[in-house]
Amino acid sequence: MKKLLILLGVISFLITSCEDDYLDVTAPSNVDEDFVFASPADAQKVMNGIYDLWYDLDRRMYYDTEVVGSDSERHPENYSAQQRHIPEGLFASEFDIDYGSSKDTWTECYQIINRCNIMIESIEAKEEYQNDVAAGEPSPWTQVYGEAVAARATCYKLLVRYFGDVPYFNYAIRTTAQTDSLGLSSRDLIYDSEIEALQAAALLMYRLGENNINAERFSGTYADAVIGRMAFDAAGYQLRRTDFDYGSVTFDQIGVENGTWQAKYVRRSDWQRYMELAKTHYLNVVNNPGSARLIENDDRGEGYNNPFQRNFQYLMDLEVSPESIYESGYTRGFNSDFPYSFGRPSGGGGSNAYPTKNYGQARIYASFYYGDFVPEDKRRDVTACVTANSGAASERLIDFSPGSREKGGLALNKLDEARFADPYIAAQRRSGCNWQQLRMADVMLDLAYASAATGDEATAKTYLTQVRSRAFDAEDQTEFVTNYVNALSGNALLDAIAFERKLELAGEGKTRWDMTLYGDMPERIVALRDRQIAMVNGLKTDGFYTFPETGVTISSYIWTKFVDIKDIDPTLNLLTTETPDGLVPSDPTYPVLVPGWRGTSDLWTDYISTLPSDEVNLAIRGLYEYIDPDGTLAAQLEAEGYQRSPWGINMIENESHYTSDIFKGYPDSYYASGEPPRYIMPIPSETLSQSNGLITQGYGHASQ
């Protein structure tokens, strides 16, 4: 995978020390800037330095809240085990305002913003750039300029998501005196200003695939998507301060104002104007995507038929996916938190294991896995896994007991180090797997929602259908795609698109913000908790629970045994196999083929050969059906060498972890009284103290 190189001598002027909490204010002389930006290639080297910072930008808040705090995604440890569970769960208790993840995100976003502003001002002064703008065609100068504008807009988008109304400046800060008058700016001003700047820049940027621009750089395709996203955010419901002046903007409100921490859950009354703008720019993406596309066919040949999984396999092959609109590029042997944190777990050690340790920070709710995915949905087994890698080239059953690695409940399966084309075993967190931050399916479903919200149901159904279709085999299209979509209209269509995003993007950190913007975060929190409680109660009472939406059953116990899959089929590789159509539990291959997309790497043959042949792969029965522990089938399985293994019973034994601790900061009483959800992070103390009183804390957070 091509990586971005950094020439430290060229960009050193941008790697200056902070004289303020969140701004780099030491700047070069004009002579230095003229030298650095002597050519577009020199400016690109500086932009590459920004991309190098981008590898870590947002990773910590994404890790702490976004990919673990929705109605599909959760954390693996006990609530009390980590401070990060407090903001993830909407602040059941007060919180350190200088918490490392939020403080670092604040600081890093503003550092990048100021460096982008320096670039933007310097390039704007160039006669060559001015001539290229006048010519009206993309050029290397206008491209690198647009990349800086896109980076700045993305940083402001993140700041508003996490902190609400924040300081805004679109000019270079070169002295601390320039920060003396900076106060909080309305997010409305931020959205409008950044959208306007990006609209102008996007017209003169290359689309993906043009002039060697791939998805590891910001393209005109990405710029249009960010405009769409910022407009969509501006149209959505958010938490707003009641002690802040939003000028002439009026709001539609859900629930009541919270007088204690002075906030309300609202959207702009003119939200449709922004939703139309989002639709326009999302259409620009899908109608003029450059080389980006939704992967609708699996091109890997016989035995492969899952275009959804194909997208993630590109990442594991260390290739840029054609579905990507932006991937943050990582270098093998140096960095990559993917899949360590967001893939299939491994109990291996820190180095030279098969595979090395994968913590598994993001997990999947059992009620989502069992109750939302119909069995025919090809995304289910790709999204969540029921077995972990042992770290010694074999499978290990996931344990619902709180913890990490094989513990912590159902984990993510979109990335799996055993599934890499060339697995990297030398050290953990060094796989080189890119972070796919934006892909075409995400944009298409946002476009569908924006279209439905503004009354264009035909367009909404077109893109909902396109994304949903690839999740089902041909024989299932009529029931689960055509008839399903055709029956939708009005609010039911909006709800279906929101649900489709939950299915499509689970484990990618998108759903929490969707819940916020759609205005249904409170009801989805309560629905999740009620559903989990019903499941646990069913397990306690009956030993199983069947989800009415899908007819799929989770049981307290399942039956497992190690097998040598080569005895079944010498060519079989479970990592690349999905459940064959029509396979039933009585089929002798069922226990090893259901669920699909698991197993261990055949490339570890030399290591596997040192293991007993029956300690590599697991055969599983009872995962989706209830088997009476005292019944005939259980006795038969045990006679065949299967062992009764704890499954849902471990949720009973950790009941609060799976019920009352869910979104602990938003109890049922809050929902009953219409309280707004408090998801906003605190502003760091140094920013407050150095602002001369112009920047104030909100949302009930402490000021020091």
C-alpha positions as CSV (number, residue, x, y, z in Angstrom):
1,M,0.0,0.0,0.0
2,K,1.5,3.3,-1.0
3,K,2.4,5.5,2.0
4,L,3.1,9.2,2.3
5,L,6.7,10.2,2.8
6,I,7.7,13.2,5.0
7,L,10.6,15.4,4.4
8,L,11.2,16.7,7.9
9,G,13.5,19.5,6.9
10,V,10.8,21.0,4.6
11,I,8.0,20.9,7.1
12,S,9.9,21.7,10.3
13,F,8.4,25.2,10.4
14,L,5.0,23.6,10.9
15,I,6.1,21.4,13.8
16,T,6.5,24.2,16.3
17,S,6.0,24.1,20.0
18,C,2.7,25.3,21.5
19,E,2.7,28.6,23.3
20,D,-1.0,28.1,23.9
21,D,-3.1,25.1,24.9
22,Y,-4.4,24.4,21.4
23,L,-2.5,26.6,18.8
24,D,0.9,26.5,17.3
25,V,1.7,30.2,17.1
26,T,5.4,30.2,16.3
27,A,5.6,30.9,12.6
28,P,8.3,31.2,10.0
29,S,9.3,34.5,8.3
30,N,7.7,35.3,5.0
31,V,11.0,34.4,3.4
32,D,10.8,30.9,4.9
33,E,7.3,30.5,3.7
34,D,8.2,31.6,0.2
35,F,11.0,29.0,0.1
36,V,8.8,26.2,1.4
37,F,6.0,26.9,-1.2
38,A,8.3,27.5,-4.1
39,S,6.5,24.8,-6.0
40,P,3.3,22.6,-5.7
41,A,5.6,19.7,-4.9
42,D,7.1,21.5,-2.0
43,A,3.7,22.5,-0.7
44,Q,2.6,18.8,-1.0
45,K,5.5,17.8,1.2
46,V,4.1,20.1,3.9
47,M,0.6,18.6,3.3
48,N,2.1,15.2,3.7
49,G,3.3,16.3,7.2
50,I,-0.4,17.1,8.0
51,Y,-1.4,13.6,6.8
52,D,1.3,12.2,9.1
53,L,-0.5,13.9,12.0
54,W,-3.8,12.7,10.6
55,Y,-2.9,9.0,11.3
56,D,-3.7,9.6,15.0
57,L,-6.2,12.4,14.7
58,D,-9.6,11.4,16.2
59,R,-8.4,7.9,16.9
60,R,-8.7,8.3,20.7
61,M,-12.1,9.8,20.8
62,Y,-13.2,7.3,18.1
63,Y,-11.8,4.6,20.4
64,D,-13.4,6.0,23.5
65,T,-16.9,6.9,22.4
66,E,-17.8,6.6,18.7
67,V,-17.1,2.9,18.0
68,V,-18.3,1.7,21.5
69,G,-21.3,3.9,22.3
70,S,-24.2,3.2,20.1
71,D,-27.2,0.7,20.0
72,S,-25.1,-1.7,18.0
73,E,-21.6,-1.2,19.4
74,R,-20.2,-1.5,23.0
75,H,-17.1,-1.8,25.1
76,P,-15.8,-5.2,26.4
77,E,-14.8,-4.3,30.0
78,N,-16.9,-3.7,33.1
79,Y,-18.2,-0.1,33.3
80,S,-16.0,0.7,36.3
81,A,-12.8,-0.6,34.7
82,Q,-12.1,2.4,32.5
83,Q,-12.7,6.2,32.9
84,R,-13.6,6.3,29.2
85,H,-16.9,4.6,29.9
86,I,-18.1,7.8,31.6
87,P,-18.4,9.9,28.4
88,E,-19.3,6.9,26.3
89,G,-22.3,6.3,28.6
90,L,-23.4,10.0,28.7
91,F,-21.8,11.1,32.0
92,A,-23.4,9.2,34.8
93,S,-20.8,10.9,37.0
94,E,-18.7,14.1,36.6
95,F,-15.5,13.9,34.6
96,D,-12.0,15.2,34.4
97,I,-12.1,18.1,32.0
98,D,-8.5,17.4,31.1
99,Y,-9.1,13.8,30.1
100,G,-6.3,12.8,27.8
101,S,-8.3,11.7,24.8
102,S,-10.6,14.7,24.5
103,K,-7.8,17.2,25.4
104,D,-5.5,15.7,22.8
105,T,-8.2,15.7,20.1
106,W,-8.9,19.4,20.9
107,T,-5.2,20.3,20.7
108,E,-4.4,18.2,17.6
109,C,-7.4,19.5,15.6
110,Y,-6.4,23.1,16.3
111,Q,-2.8,22.4,15.5
112,I,-3.8,21.1,12.1
113,I,-6.3,23.9,11.5
114,N,-3.6,26.5,12.1
115,R,-1.1,24.7,9.9
116,C,-3.7,24.5,7.2
117,N,-4.4,28.2,7.5
118,I,-0.7,29.0,7.1
119,M,-0.7,26.9,3.9
120,I,-3.9,28.4,2.6
121,E,-2.7,32.0,3.0
122,S,0.7,31.3,1.5
123,I,-0.7,29.5,-1.5
124,E,-3.3,32.2,-2.1
125,A,-0.5,34.7,-2.3
126,K,1.2,32.8,-5.1
127,E,0.8,34.2,-8.6
128,E,0.9,30.8,-10.1
129,Y,-2.0,29.6,-7.9
130,Q,-4.0,32.8,-8.9
131,N,-3.4,32.1,-12.6
132,D,-4.6,28.5,-12.1
133,V,-7.7,29.6,-10.4
134,A,-8.4,32.1,-13.2
135,A,-8.0,29.3,-15.7
136,G,-10.8,27.3,-13.9
137,E,-9.2,23.9,-14.2
138,P,-7.6,21.7,-11.5
139,S,-3.9,22.0,-11.2
140,P,-1.3,20.8,-8.7
141,W,-1.5,24.2,-6.9
142,T,-5.3,24.1,-6.7
143,Q,-5.2,20.5,-5.6
144,V,-2.9,20.9,-2.6
145,Y,-4.8,24.1,-1.7
146,G,-8.0,22.1,-1.6
147,E,-6.4,19.4,0.5
148,A,-5.6,22.0,3.1
149,V,-9.1,23.4,3.0
150,A,-10.6,19.9,3.3
151,A,-8.3,19.0,6.3
152,R,-9.4,22.2,8.1
153,A,-13.1,21.6,7.4
154,T,-12.8,18.0,8.7
155,C,-11.1,19.2,11.9
156,Y,-13.9,21.7,12.6
157,K,-16.5,19.0,11.8
158,L,-14.9,16.8,14.5
159,L,-14.6,19.7,17.0
160,V,-18.3,20.5,16.7
161,R,-19.2,16.9,17.1
162,Y,-17.3,16.4,20.3
163,F,-17.4,19.9,21.9
164,G,-20.3,21.8,20.4
165,D,-19.6,25.5,19.8
166,V,-15.9,26.1,19.7
167,P,-13.4,28.9,18.8
168,Y,-13.3,29.5,15.1
169,F,-10.6,31.2,12.9
170,N,-9.9,30.8,9.2
171,Y,-6.6,32.8,9.2
172,A,-3.1,32.0,10.4
173,I,-2.3,32.5,14.0
174,R,1.3,33.7,14.3
175,T,1.4,35.4,17.6
176,T,-0.2,34.7,21.0
177,A,-1.8,38.2,20.8
178,Q,-4.0,37.0,18.0
179,T,-5.7,34.5,20.4
180,D,-6.5,37.1,23.1
181,S,-9.8,38.0,21.5
182,L,-10.9,34.4,20.5
183,G,-14.1,33.3,22.1
184,L,-16.6,30.6,21.2
185,S,-18.2,30.8,17.8
186,S,-21.6,29.4,16.9
187,R,-21.4,26.0,15.1
188,D,-23.8,27.6,12.6
189,L,-21.1,30.1,11.6
190,I,-18.5,27.3,11.5
191,Y,-20.6,25.1,9.2
192,D,-21.5,28.0,6.9
193,S,-18.0,29.3,6.6
194,E,-16.3,25.9,6.0
195,I,-18.9,24.8,3.6
196,E,-18.5,28.0,1.6
197,A,-14.7,27.6,1.5
198,L,-14.8,24.0,0.6
199,Q,-17.4,24.6,-2.2
200,A,-15.0,26.9,-3.9
201,A,-12.0,24.6,-3.4
202,A,-13.7,21.4,-4.5
203,L,-14.3,22.7,-8.0
204,L,-10.6,22.9,-8.6
205,M,-9.6,19.6,-7.0
206,Y,-8.9,16.3,-8.8
207,R,-11.5,13.6,-8.5
208,L,-10.3,10.2,-7.2
209,G,-8.1,8.5,-9.7
210,E,-7.2,11.7,-11.6
211,N,-3.6,12.9,-11.6
212,N,-2.6,9.9,-9.4
213,I,-4.8,11.0,-6.5
214,N,-5.9,7.9,-4.6
215,A,-8.0,7.6,-1.4
216,E,-5.0,8.2,0.9
217,R,-5.3,11.9,-0.1
218,F,-8.1,14.3,0.0
219,S,-9.7,14.6,-3.4
220,G,-12.5,16.6,-4.9
221,T,-14.6,13.5,-4.4
222,Y,-13.8,13.7,-0.6
223,A,-14.4,17.4,-0.5
224,D,-17.9,17.1,-1.9
225,A,-18.6,14.3,0.7
226,V,-17.4,16.6,3.5
227,I,-19.6,19.4,2.3
228,G,-22.5,16.9,2.3
229,R,-21.6,15.7,5.8
230,M,-21.3,19.2,7.3
231,A,-24.6,20.2,5.7
232,F,-26.2,17.0,7.0
233,D,-24.8,17.7,10.5
234,A,-26.0,21.3,10.4
235,A,-29.5,20.0,9.6
236,G,-29.5,17.4,12.3
237,Y,-30.4,17.4,16.0
238,Q,-27.6,18.3,18.4
239,L,-27.2,19.4,22.0
240,R,-27.2,23.2,22.2
241,R,-26.4,25.5,25.1
242,T,-29.1,27.7,26.5
243,D,-26.5,30.1,27.9
244,F,-25.1,30.9,24.5
245,D,-26.4,33.4,21.9
246,Y,-27.2,31.8,18.5
247,G,-28.4,35.0,17.0
248,S,-31.4,34.8,14.7
249,V,-31.3,31.0,14.4
250,T,-34.5,29.3,15.7
251,F,-34.9,25.7,16.7
252,D,-37.3,22.8,16.8
253,Q,-36.9,21.1,20.1
254,I,-37.2,17.5,21.4
255,G,-38.1,17.1,25.1
256,V,-37.3,19.7,27.8
257,E,-34.4,22.0,28.6
258,N,-32.1,20.8,31.3
259,G,-31.7,23.7,33.6
260,T,-28.9,22.2,35.7
261,W,-26.5,22.0,32.8
262,Q,-28.3,24.5,30.6
263,A,-28.8,22.6,27.3
264,K,-31.5,21.5,24.9
265,Y,-31.8,18.9,22.2
266,V,-32.7,20.7,19.0
267,R,-32.3,21.2,15.3
268,R,-32.5,24.4,13.2
269,S,-36.0,25.3,12.1
270,D,-34.6,25.8,8.6
271,W,-33.0,22.3,8.6
272,Q,-34.5,21.4,5.2
273,R,-32.3,24.0,3.5
274,Y,-29.2,22.3,4.8
275,M,-30.5,18.8,4.0
276,E,-31.1,19.9,0.4
277,L,-27.5,21.1,0.3
278,A,-26.3,17.8,1.7
279,K,-28.3,16.0,-1.0
280,T,-26.8,18.2,-3.7
281,H,-23.2,17.4,-2.7
282,Y,-23.7,13.8,-2.0
283,L,-25.2,13.5,-5.6
284,N,-22.0,15.2,-6.8
285,V,-20.1,12.3,-5.1
286,V,-22.1,9.5,-6.6
287,N,-22.5,11.1,-10.0
288,N,-18.9,12.2,-10.4
289,P,-17.0,9.8,-8.1
290,G,-13.8,9.5,-10.1
291,S,-12.5,6.0,-9.5
292,A,-14.5,5.4,-6.3
293,R,-17.4,2.9,-6.5
294,L,-19.7,0.7,-4.5
295,I,-18.3,-2.8,-4.7
296,E,-21.3,-4.7,-6.0
297,N,-19.6,-7.8,-7.4
298,D,-17.0,-10.1,-5.8
299,D,-14.2,-10.4,-8.3
300,R,-12.2,-13.1,-6.5
301,G,-13.5,-16.1,-8.5
302,E,-15.1,-19.3,-7.6
303,G,-16.0,-19.8,-4.0
304,Y,-16.4,-16.1,-3.3
305,N,-19.7,-14.3,-3.3
306,N,-19.6,-11.5,-0.8
307,P,-18.9,-8.0,-2.3
308,F,-19.5,-6.5,1.2
309,Q,-16.6,-8.5,2.6
310,R,-14.5,-7.8,-0.5
311,N,-14.2,-4.2,0.6
312,F,-12.5,-5.1,3.9
313,Q,-10.3,-7.7,2.2
314,Y,-8.7,-4.9,0.2
315,L,-7.6,-3.3,3.5
316,M,-6.3,-6.7,4.8
317,D,-4.4,-7.1,1.5
318,L,-2.8,-3.7,2.2
319,E,-4.4,-2.3,-0.9
320,V,-6.6,0.9,-1.2
321,S,-10.2,-0.2,-1.6
322,P,-12.1,1.1,-4.7
323,E,-15.0,1.7,-2.3
324,S,-12.9,4.1,-0.2
325,I,-13.3,7.9,-0.5
326,Y,-10.7,8.4,2.2
327,E,-8.4,6.0,4.0
328,S,-5.8,7.2,6.5
329,G,-2.6,5.4,5.4
330,Y,-0.5,3.4,7.8
331,T,2.9,1.8,7.3
332,R,3.5,-1.8,8.1
333,G,6.1,-2.4,10.8
334,F,5.5,1.1,12.3
335,N,1.9,1.7,13.1
336,S,-1.7,0.7,12.8
337,D,-4.3,0.3,15.5
338,F,-6.4,-1.6,13.0
339,P,-7.2,-4.4,13.6
340,Y,-5.7,-4.5,17.1
341,S,-8.6,-2.4,18.5
342,F,-11.3,-2.9,15.9
343,G,-10.9,-6.3,14.5
344,R,-11.2,-10.0,15.5
345,P,-9.5,-10.4,18.9
346,S,-6.4,-12.5,19.5
347,G,-5.0,-13.9,22.7
348,G,-1.4,-13.9,21.3
349,G,1.5,-12.1,22.9
350,G,2.9,-8.8,21.9
351,S,5.3,-10.3,19.3
352,N,5.8,-13.4,17.2
353,A,2.3,-14.9,17.8
354,Y,-0.2,-16.3,15.4
355,P,-1.5,-13.6,15.4
356,T,-0.2,-11.2,17.9
357,K,-2.4,-9.7,20.6
358,N,-5.5,-8.0,19.4
359,Y,-7.4,-6.3,22.2
360,G,-10.8,-6.0,20.7
361,Q,-11.9,-2.6,22.0
362,A,-15.1,-2.5,20.0
363,R,-17.8,-5.2,20.5
364,I,-21.2,-5.9,19.2
365,Y,-24.4,-6.2,21.3
366,A,-25.9,-9.7,21.2
367,S,-29.3,-8.2,20.7
368,F,-28.1,-6.5,17.5
369,Y,-26.4,-9.6,16.2
370,Y,-29.2,-11.9,16.9
371,G,-32.2,-9.5,16.6
372,D,-31.4,-7.2,13.7
373,F,-29.5,-9.3,11.1
374,V,-31.8,-11.8,9.3
375,P,-29.9,-15.0,8.7
376,E,-29.9,-14.3,4.9
377,D,-28.0,-11.1,5.4
378,K,-24.4,-11.6,4.1
379,R,-23.1,-8.8,6.3
380,R,-23.8,-10.6,9.7
381,D,-20.9,-13.0,9.8
382,V,-18.5,-10.4,8.3
383,T,-19.5,-7.9,10.9
384,A,-19.3,-9.9,14.1
385,C,-17.4,-13.0,15.2
386,V,-18.2,-15.7,17.7
387,T,-14.6,-17.1,17.8
388,A,-11.4,-15.3,18.6
389,N,-7.9,-16.1,17.4
390,S,-6.0,-18.0,20.2
391,G,-2.7,-16.5,19.2
392,A,-1.5,-20.0,18.5
393,A,-3.0,-20.5,15.1
394,S,-6.4,-21.9,16.4
395,E,-9.9,-20.7,17.2
396,R,-11.1,-20.0,20.7
397,L,-14.8,-19.4,21.6
398,I,-15.7,-15.8,22.5
399,D,-16.6,-15.4,26.2
400,F,-19.3,-13.0,27.3
401,S,-17.5,-12.4,30.6
402,P,-16.2,-8.8,30.7
403,G,-12.6,-8.4,29.6
404,S,-10.5,-8.2,26.5
405,R,-9.2,-10.5,23.8
406,E,-11.4,-13.6,23.8
407,K,-13.5,-12.1,26.6
408,G,-15.9,-9.1,26.4
409,G,-18.6,-10.5,24.1
410,L,-19.1,-10.6,20.4
411,A,-16.3,-8.8,18.6
412,L,-15.8,-7.2,15.2
413,N,-14.9,-9.3,12.2
414,K,-14.5,-6.9,9.4
415,L,-10.7,-7.0,10.0
416,D,-8.9,-10.1,11.0
417,E,-5.1,-10.5,11.1
418,A,-5.5,-14.2,10.2
419,R,-7.2,-13.1,7.0
420,F,-4.3,-10.9,5.8
421,A,-2.8,-11.8,2.4
422,D,0.5,-11.6,4.2
423,P,0.0,-11.8,8.0
424,Y,2.4,-9.8,10.1
425,I,3.4,-11.6,13.2
426,A,6.5,-9.7,14.4
427,A,4.7,-7.2,16.7
428,Q,1.3,-6.0,17.7
429,R,-0.2,-2.8,16.4
430,R,2.1,-2.9,13.4
431,S,0.0,-4.6,10.7
432,G,0.0,-1.6,8.3
433,C,-3.8,-1.9,7.8
434,N,-5.3,1.4,6.7
435,W,-8.2,3.2,8.6
436,Q,-11.0,3.4,6.1
437,Q,-12.7,6.6,7.3
438,L,-15.2,7.2,4.5
439,R,-16.6,4.8,1.9
440,M,-19.1,4.9,-0.8
441,A,-21.9,3.0,1.0
442,D,-21.8,5.5,3.8
443,V,-22.3,8.4,1.4
444,M,-25.1,6.6,-0.5
445,L,-27.1,5.9,2.7
446,D,-26.6,9.5,3.8
447,L,-27.8,10.6,0.4
448,A,-30.8,8.3,0.7
449,Y,-31.7,9.8,4.1
450,A,-31.3,13.4,2.9
451,S,-33.5,12.6,-0.1
452,A,-36.2,11.0,2.0
453,A,-36.1,13.8,4.5
454,T,-36.7,16.4,1.7
455,G,-39.5,14.5,0.0
456,D,-37.6,12.8,-2.8
457,E,-38.5,9.2,-2.0
458,A,-37.6,7.9,-5.4
459,T,-33.9,8.9,-5.0
460,A,-33.9,7.6,-1.5
461,K,-35.2,4.2,-2.5
462,T,-32.7,4.0,-5.4
463,Y,-29.6,4.3,-3.1
464,L,-31.1,2.3,-0.3
465,T,-31.8,-0.5,-2.8
466,Q,-28.3,-0.3,-4.3
467,V,-26.6,-0.7,-0.9
468,R,-28.9,-3.3,0.5
469,S,-28.9,-5.4,-2.6
470,R,-25.4,-6.6,-2.3
471,A,-26.1,-8.0,1.2
472,F,-28.4,-10.7,-0.2
473,D,-28.1,-13.5,-2.7
474,A,-30.1,-13.5,-5.9
475,E,-32.8,-15.8,-4.5
476,D,-33.4,-13.5,-1.6
477,Q,-33.6,-10.2,-3.5
478,T,-37.4,-10.1,-4.0
479,E,-38.3,-10.7,-0.3
480,F,-35.5,-8.7,1.4
481,V,-34.8,-6.0,-1.1
482,T,-37.5,-5.3,-3.7
483,N,-40.6,-5.9,-1.6
484,Y,-39.0,-4.5,1.5
485,V,-38.0,-1.2,-0.1
486,N,-41.2,-0.8,-2.1
487,A,-43.3,-1.0,1.0
488,L,-41.6,2.0,2.6
489,S,-42.7,5.6,2.7
490,G,-42.6,8.6,5.0
491,N,-41.2,8.1,8.5
492,A,-41.0,4.3,7.8
493,L,-38.6,5.0,5.0
494,L,-36.4,7.3,7.1
495,D,-36.3,4.7,9.9
496,A,-35.4,2.0,7.4
497,I,-32.5,4.0,6.1
498,A,-31.3,4.7,9.6
499,F,-31.6,1.0,10.3
500,E,-29.7,0.1,7.1
501,R,-26.8,2.4,8.2
502,K,-26.7,0.5,11.5
503,L,-26.4,-2.8,9.6
504,E,-24.0,-1.6,7.0
505,L,-21.7,0.4,9.2
506,A,-21.6,-1.5,12.5
507,G,-18.2,-1.4,14.0
508,E,-17.1,1.6,11.9
509,G,-18.0,4.3,14.5
510,K,-20.8,5.9,12.6
511,T,-23.9,4.9,14.4
512,R,-23.6,7.0,17.6
513,W,-23.5,10.2,15.7
514,D,-26.4,9.0,13.5
515,M,-28.4,8.4,16.6
516,T,-27.7,12.0,17.7
517,L,-28.5,13.7,14.5
518,Y,-31.7,11.8,13.8
519,G,-33.1,13.0,17.1
520,D,-33.8,9.5,18.3
521,M,-30.9,8.9,20.6
522,P,-33.1,8.8,23.7
523,E,-35.6,6.3,22.4
524,R,-32.9,4.1,20.8
525,I,-31.0,4.0,24.2
526,V,-34.2,2.8,26.0
527,A,-35.1,0.4,23.3
528,L,-31.6,-1.2,23.4
529,R,-31.7,-1.5,27.2
530,D,-35.2,-3.0,27.2
531,R,-34.2,-5.5,24.5
532,Q,-31.1,-6.5,26.4
533,I,-33.1,-7.0,29.6
534,A,-35.7,-9.1,27.8
535,M,-32.9,-11.3,26.4
536,V,-31.2,-11.7,29.8
537,N,-34.6,-12.5,31.4
538,G,-35.3,-15.1,28.8
539,L,-32.0,-16.7,29.3
540,K,-32.6,-16.8,33.1
541,T,-36.1,-18.2,32.8
542,D,-35.9,-20.5,29.9
543,G,-32.3,-21.0,29.0
544,F,-32.8,-19.3,25.7
545,Y,-34.4,-16.2,24.1
546,T,-35.8,-15.9,20.6
547,F,-35.8,-12.5,19.0
548,P,-39.2,-11.8,17.5
549,E,-37.8,-9.6,14.7
550,T,-35.6,-12.4,13.2
551,G,-36.8,-15.6,14.8
552,V,-33.1,-16.3,15.8
553,T,-32.4,-17.8,19.2
554,I,-29.6,-17.2,21.6
555,S,-29.1,-19.9,24.3
556,S,-27.3,-20.1,27.6
557,Y,-25.1,-22.9,26.4
558,I,-23.8,-24.1,23.0
559,W,-21.8,-27.2,22.1
560,T,-18.3,-27.1,20.7
561,K,-15.4,-29.4,19.8
562,F,-12.1,-29.0,18.0
563,V,-11.9,-30.6,14.5
564,D,-9.5,-31.0,11.6
565,I,-11.4,-29.3,8.8
566,K,-9.1,-31.0,6.3
567,D,-10.8,-34.2,7.2
568,I,-14.0,-32.6,5.9
569,D,-12.5,-31.0,2.8
570,P,-8.8,-30.7,2.2
571,T,-9.3,-27.4,0.2
572,L,-11.5,-25.8,2.9
573,N,-10.4,-22.4,4.4
574,L,-12.9,-21.2,6.9
575,L,-11.5,-17.7,6.7
576,T,-12.9,-17.3,3.2
577,T,-16.0,-19.3,3.5
578,E,-19.5,-18.2,4.2
579,T,-22.5,-20.3,5.1
580,P,-23.7,-22.2,2.0
581,D,-27.3,-21.6,1.0
582,G,-29.8,-24.0,2.5
583,L,-27.4,-25.6,5.0
584,V,-29.3,-27.1,7.9
585,P,-28.0,-28.1,11.4
586,S,-28.4,-31.8,10.6
587,D,-25.9,-31.5,7.8
588,P,-22.5,-32.9,9.0
589,T,-20.7,-29.8,7.6
590,Y,-23.0,-27.4,9.4
591,P,-21.0,-27.2,12.7
592,V,-17.8,-26.0,10.9
593,L,-19.4,-23.8,8.2
594,V,-21.8,-21.9,10.4
595,P,-21.1,-19.1,11.1
596,G,-18.9,-18.2,8.2
597,W,-15.8,-16.0,8.0
598,R,-13.8,-17.5,10.9
599,G,-11.0,-20.1,11.3
600,T,-7.3,-19.6,11.2
601,S,-4.7,-18.8,8.5
602,D,-3.6,-21.5,6.2
603,L,-0.3,-19.5,5.7
604,W,0.7,-20.6,9.2
605,T,1.1,-24.2,8.0
606,D,4.5,-24.7,9.6
607,Y,3.2,-23.6,13.0
608,I,-0.1,-25.4,12.7
609,S,1.8,-28.6,11.9
610,T,3.2,-28.6,15.4
611,L,-0.3,-28.7,16.9
612,P,-2.5,-31.7,17.3
613,S,-4.7,-31.8,14.2
614,D,-7.9,-31.5,16.3
615,E,-6.9,-28.2,18.0
616,V,-7.2,-25.8,15.2
617,N,-10.8,-25.2,14.2
618,L,-14.0,-25.3,16.2
619,A,-17.2,-27.1,15.3
620,I,-20.3,-25.3,16.9
621,R,-23.8,-26.4,17.5
622,G,-26.6,-24.5,19.2
623,L,-25.5,-21.0,18.2
624,Y,-28.8,-20.1,16.6
625,E,-31.1,-22.9,18.0
626,Y,-31.9,-24.0,21.5
627,I,-30.6,-27.4,22.5
628,D,-32.0,-28.8,25.7
629,P,-29.0,-29.6,27.9
630,D,-30.9,-32.6,29.2
631,G,-32.3,-33.7,25.9
632,T,-31.5,-36.4,23.3
633,L,-29.6,-34.1,20.9
634,A,-27.3,-32.8,23.7
635,A,-26.5,-36.4,24.7
636,Q,-25.8,-37.3,21.1
637,L,-23.4,-34.4,20.6
638,E,-21.5,-35.1,23.8
639,A,-21.2,-38.7,22.7
640,E,-19.6,-37.4,19.5
641,G,-17.0,-35.4,21.5
642,Y,-18.7,-32.1,21.8
643,Q,-18.5,-30.2,25.1
644,R,-21.2,-28.0,26.6
645,S,-19.8,-24.5,26.5
646,P,-21.0,-21.4,28.4
647,W,-22.6,-18.8,26.0
648,G,-25.5,-16.6,27.1
649,I,-25.1,-17.8,30.7
650,N,-22.1,-15.5,31.1
651,M,-24.4,-12.5,30.4
652,I,-26.7,-13.7,33.2
653,E,-23.6,-13.9,35.5
654,N,-22.7,-10.3,34.5
655,E,-26.2,-8.9,34.2
656,S,-25.6,-5.3,35.0
657,H,-22.8,-5.1,32.4
658,Y,-25.3,-6.1,29.8
659,T,-28.4,-4.2,31.1
660,S,-28.3,-1.4,33.6
661,D,-24.8,-0.2,32.8
662,I,-25.8,0.5,29.2
663,F,-25.8,4.3,28.7
664,K,-25.7,4.7,32.4
665,G,-25.8,8.4,32.2
666,Y,-29.2,8.3,30.5
667,P,-31.6,6.3,32.8
668,D,-35.2,5.5,32.0
669,S,-36.3,8.4,34.2
670,Y,-34.5,10.9,31.9
671,Y,-36.3,9.4,28.9
672,A,-39.7,9.6,30.7
673,S,-39.2,13.3,31.5
674,G,-37.8,14.2,28.1
675,E,-34.3,15.1,29.2
676,P,-31.7,15.7,26.5
677,P,-28.8,13.3,26.0
678,R,-25.5,14.8,27.3
679,Y,-22.8,13.6,24.9
680,I,-20.7,16.8,24.6
681,M,-17.1,16.6,26.0
682,P,-15.6,19.3,28.2
683,I,-13.3,22.1,27.0
684,P,-9.8,21.6,28.5
685,S,-8.9,23.8,31.5
686,E,-5.9,25.6,29.9
687,T,-8.0,26.8,27.1
688,L,-10.5,28.2,29.6
689,S,-7.8,29.8,31.8
690,Q,-6.0,31.5,28.9
691,S,-9.1,32.8,27.2
692,N,-9.5,35.9,29.3
693,G,-13.0,34.8,30.2
694,L,-14.1,34.7,26.5
695,I,-14.3,30.9,26.4
696,T,-16.7,29.3,28.9
697,Q,-17.5,25.8,29.8
698,G,-21.0,24.5,29.2
699,Y,-23.2,21.4,29.5
700,G,-22.6,21.1,33.3
701,H,-18.9,20.3,33.0
702,A,-16.5,21.8,35.6
703,S,-14.5,24.9,34.7
704,Q,-11.2,23.7,36.3
